[in-house]
Structure formats: C-alpha cells, structure tokens
Amino acid sequence: MTAALRPAAKQASVSGALSRNRSIAIGLGVLIVLLVIGAALVGNFLAAENLRSMLLLAAFLGLASLGQTLCALLGGLDLSIAYVIGAANILLPKLINLGLPPVLAVIVVAIGGAVIGAVNGLLSFRLQGQALIVTLGVGFAVLGGAQILTSLGSSFAGTVYGVVPVWLSNMAAINGTTFGLHFPPIILVWLVISAGLIMIMHRSWFGRSLYALGNSRLAASRLLISELKLWVAVYAISGLMAAITGVLLLGFSGGGFADVGNPYLFTTVAAVVIGGTSLLGGWGGYGATVIGTLVLTVLTTILVGIGLNYAAQQAVFGLLIVPVVALYARSPPIRMQI
C-alpha cells in the first residue's frame, strides 16, 4: 500500500513545486520574450555595453526594491523609499562638503535611513491598514527636511555639488571596474546581497517568521513571533537599503539631486508585483523581485530605444502589470488570500 501511495505523493510534490514557482516561470517567460523583442527592435540591444548598462540600472532598482519586497511579505508597503533615496543623495555630498570623512558620512546616512525606516515600521504597526499613507507622509517630511538642511548657506535647494570619492564613483559608474574587469562593482554587490537574502529568507528564523506573520497574524502570535519587532526590523531594512541606493546613485550621477528617487516611487512596487509577490503578504520572495526588476529594466530600455517618452513608458508599465497580476492571481496560494 505504501508503494502504491508513492507515485501520488511524488505527483503532489511536483504539483506543489510548480505552484510555488509559477511566478518565477511567468517572470522568466516575460523576460525572455522582452529580450527577443528588444533584439529585433533596437540596434545593438544585446551588445555587451548595453547589457552592462541594463544590469547597472537593474542593480539600483533591485537594491531599492529589496525593502519593498520584505514590506509586501508582511502585507504592508513603503512609499517613503523614493524620498529617502533623494534625501540620502543630497545629504551625503553636503556632509562631505562640511569636512566629514566620506566613509563616516556614508555610515551616518545609512544609519539615518535605518532610523527613518524603524519609525515607519513603528507607526505602520500602530496604525494598521495605514502604512501606505504613513510612509508617504514620513517620506515627504524627510525629503523636505533634507532640502532645508542642504539649502543652508547655499543658493541652491535640492541640488548639492561636491567632490565624489573615487571609490564611490567606481562602485556605481557604467565605466567602473571589478577585479580589473570593465564591470561596475554594484552589479556584483547586488548579486551577493540577493543570494544572501534569498538564503536567509528560506533558512533562518527571521525569514520563516516573516512568512508566518504575512500568512496569519494569529498563527504567528501563537508561535510567539513578535509582530512589532518584525514590522520595525523590516521597515528599518527598507530605510537602510533606500539610503544605500541614494548613496550609490551619487556615485552614478556625480551630484546630489533631491528628485533622483522619484522614478523609484512606484517602480519598486511594480518590480515586486511583476515578480509575483503578493501585496497581501505571506507569498513570494526577493528572488521573484529580482526577475521583476530585470523585466522592468529591459522593458524600459526597449521603450527608450524606440523613442517613447516618460509618460508613454508609464502607460506601458501599467498595461503590463494588469495582465501579469491576472496570471499570478490564478495561483492557488494567492487566490485563497482574496
């Protein structure tokens, strides 16, 4: 009898694996189709230089979307990410101009981002169901405060120029080098962080607790999982990664601009959604977001290559999100949440 049950058990296991990896399969399929379309429509689309440029832009979006993914797994969102990116991008050169050593200035900005994230997490937990508005309000306040601070003694508000450290420029510039190779180091950093986070999410208490809380607050409480600590920790990570993204973007652009984070306001959410992570919490992961990030970056490159402006690009993003989400909604775990 046991032998007779083995084929059925094996079939159920395979079926479960396919269900869990449905979003990955869809995302990879969309990515492959876009690569084929890009190669057909845009000259030199698959050239080494263009691929390197796409990976660089994807790294920025991927790092910014890391915190958004964790927040979504809780059933929340962090709309302060774009504003923390902008604040970090102008505060870092301001601190360096004031004479603070660059490494120390980066540490101060990163800690500031984590503190802002922790405040977001605390407020979002206390005001359940209002995370969207709370984080947006905090983001406005943070960026506004940063602009006020950087405008003191300057005739420019929201723009800060100064000497960017060479190591930071090399880290995030398209012509940066890694171990002597013409390869921006930020891409390698993103890959290492991605691999580390995916492993942590599936093999650590933190990751298992996050999925448990996203699936059922009641079950999580019975497992003695502290909901408050997780909310604060996840949003602190989101703020930290947003600040780091702002720092790296300074190395990319060479100057601090308050509006540099604007493109990340909804693209971080789009990357999470296109990757297949449920905004209701408890389903998905950063590996899927990495694919969503690549899809958005490749699509943007195609749209720019064929001459569409920013408004048209946003319209196409919206048209892509709707059918992709409709496909993901057919997955049993997500369908059961709705």
N, C-alpha and C positions, 0 to 999 in steps of 0.2 A: 504493500500500500504506500509505503514511504517512497519507493521508487516511482510509483505512478504519479505521486504528487510533485516530483522534482521538475518535470517539464513545465507544469503550470506555474510553479514558483519562479522558475527561470524566466518564463514569459512575463510574469507580473513584474519581475525585477527590471527586465528590459523596457517594459512599458513605462515604469516609473522613471527610469533614467531618461527616456525620450521626452516625457512630460516635463522633467526638471530642466532639460536642456533645450526646450522648444524655443525660448527667447534667443539663446545663443545661435541656434541654427537659422532662425529668421534673420537675425542681425548679420551673420556671416553671408547669408544669401543676398541680402540687400547690398552689403559692401562689395561683393564680387560683381554684382550687376552694375553698380556705380563705377567701378574700376573699368569695366568693359566699355561703358558709355563714355567715360572720360577719355579713354584711349582713342575712341572713334571720333569724338567731337573737338578735342583740344590737342593742339600740336605739342609734342614733347611731354605729354601728360605723365608718361611712365619713365621719363628721364630721371637719372639719379638725383640731380639737383632739385627737381620738382618733388620727388618722393621725400627727399630730406626736408624740404620746406614744409610739406604736409605733416610729416611726423613731428616737426618742431611746433607747429601750431596745435596739433593734437595733444602734445605734451602739456601745453599751457591749459587747454580746456580740460584735459584729463585730471590734472592736479586740482584745478578749481572744482571739478565735479566729484572729487573724492568725498568731501564732506557732505555734499548734496545727496550722494548715494546713501551714506550712513543715516542721514536725517530721514530720507524716504523710507528706509527699512524700519524706522521707528513709527512711521506714519505721519511724519512732520515734513516741513520744508524750510530752507534757509534762504530767504531773499536778500539777506544782508551781504552775501558773498561778493556781489559786484561792487558794492560800496566799500567794503573792507579792502578789496583789491586796489581800488582807486586811492583810498586813504594811505595804504602802505606804500604805494607807488610814489606819492609826493612827500610822505613823511621821511622816508629813508634818505633821499638826497638832502632834505632840509637838515637832518641830524648830522649827516656827513659834512655839510657846509658849516655847521656850527662847531666842527672840530672833533666830533666823536669818531673813534676808530671804526672803519667800515664793518668789521666783523661784529663789534659790540652793537653798532647801530642796527644791524640785521637781527641780532638776538632780541634787542629791545622791541623792534617792530613785530617780530614773531610772537613774543610773549604778549604784546598788546593785542594782537589778533586772537590769541587763545583766550585772553580775559574777556574780550568782547563776545566771543563765542559762548563762553561759560555763562555770561549774563543772558545771552539769547536763550540758552538752554533752560536756565532757571525760570525766566519769565514765560517761556513757552510751556514749561511743565505746569506752572501755577495757573496759567490762563489756557487750559486745554481747549483745543479747537481754534485758537487764535494765533498759532505760530506764524502763519503767513503774514498777518498784519504786524505782529510784534517785531519780527525780524526785519521787515521792511522799514518800520519806524526807527529801529535801532540803527539800521544801515544809513538812513538819511542823516541821523544825528551824528554818527561817526564821521561820515564824509564831510558834512558841514563843519564840524569841529576841526578836522584836519585842514580844511581850506582856510579857516580863520587863523590857525596857528602858522601855516606856511605863508600867509599873506603879510604877517607882521614884519615890518622892515623891508617890504618888497612892494613893487608897483604892480606885480602880477598875482592874481588869485587863481589857485588851482593849477598853476604851472611852475615847476621848480627845476632849474638847471644847475648843473654842477659836474664835477669830475666823477664819472662812474668807475669803480675799481676794475682793473683789467680782468681779474679772475671772474667777476660777475658778468662782464661783457662777453667773455669767452664761454661762460656757462650757458648763456641763453641766445647767443647770436647765431645767425644762419651759417656764418663762416667760422664758428667755433671748432675747436679740435679736441678729440678724446684719444689719449694714448697715441698721439701723433697722427691720428686719422682725421680726415675732414668730416667731422661728425659732432654736432652740438651735444655737449655733455648732458644737457637737460633731458634728452631722449633716454639716455641710459639711466639717469636718476628716476625718471618716470617708470621705466620698466622694472627697476629694482623695487620701488615703492609699491607698484601694482602687484608684483609677485608676493611681496611680504604681506600686504594687506589681505590678499586672497587666501593665503595660508592661515593668517591669524583668524579670519572670519570663519573658517571651517574647522580649525583645530584648537581654538582657545576658548576659555570660559567667556571672554568678552564677546566673541563672535556668536557663540551659542546663546548667550543671554540676550543679545540684540535681536536675534531671530525669534527667540521665545517671546520677548516683550512685544515685538511687532505683530506676532500672530495672536497673542492673547494676554492682555494685562492681568487677568485673573489667574491664569496658569502661572505667569511669571512671578506674581506675588506669592503664590503657594510654594514656589521653588526658592523663595527668599531672595529674589532678584530685586535690587533697589532701583525702582523706576527713576527716581530723582537723580541718582548718581549717573545712570546711563544717559539720561537726557543731557545733563550738564557735560559729561565727558564727550558725547558725540558732537554736540554743538561747539565745544571747545576745539575739538579736532577740525571741525569745519572752518572755524575762525582762523585757526593756525594755518591751514592749507591755503585759505584765501589770502592771508598776509604773505605767505611764501610765494604764492603766484604773483602778487603785486611786486614783490622784490625781484623776482626773475624777469618780469616784464620790463623793469627798469634797465636791466642788462640788455634786453632786446631792443628797446627804443632809444636808450641813451639819455632820456629826460623824463621827469616826473609829470604826469598828466592826470588830473582828477577824474577825467571821463574814460580812462583806459579800461575800467572794469565794466562799462556799460554793455558791451556785447555779451558779457557773461551773465547778465541778469536772468535771461530765460534760456540761454543755450545750455547752461548747466542742468536745468530741469529737462530740457529737450534730450540731452545726452542720456540722462537717467531713464526717461520714458522710452526712447527709441531702443535703448539697451534691454528693456523689458522688466525693469524693477518696478514693482507695484507701489504706487504712491499711497496705498492703503496700509503698507507696512508688512514686514514678515516674508517677503518673497522677492528674490532677485539677488543682486550682488554686484561687486565692483568689476568683476570680470566682464559682465554684460555691459556695464557702463563704458568700459574701455572700447568695446565694439561700437557702442552708440557714439562715442567720441570720434572714432575713425570714420564712421558713416557721415557724421555732420561735417567733418573737415574735408573729406573727399567731395561731398556734395557742394560745399562752399567753393572749393577750388574749381569745380566744373562750372558753377554759375558765374563766377568771376571770369573764367576763361571764355565763356560765350557772351560776356558783356552785360550781364544783368546787374542792376544797381542794388543797393542795400534793401530797399523796400521790396523789390521783387524777390530777393533772396529770402526774406522773412515770410513772404506769401508761400513760397515753395516749401519752406520748412514746415509751415502749418499744414499744407496739403500732404506732406509725407507723414507727419505724426498721426493724423487721423486714421489712415488705413493700417499703419503698423500697430497702433494701440488696439484696433479692432481685431487684429490677428492674435495679439497677446491675450486679449480678453477671453479667447476660446480655451486657454489653458485651464484645466480643472482647478488648480490651487487659487488662481486669481478669480475665476468665475464663482467659486464658493465664497469669496470675500464680499462680493457685491450683492 
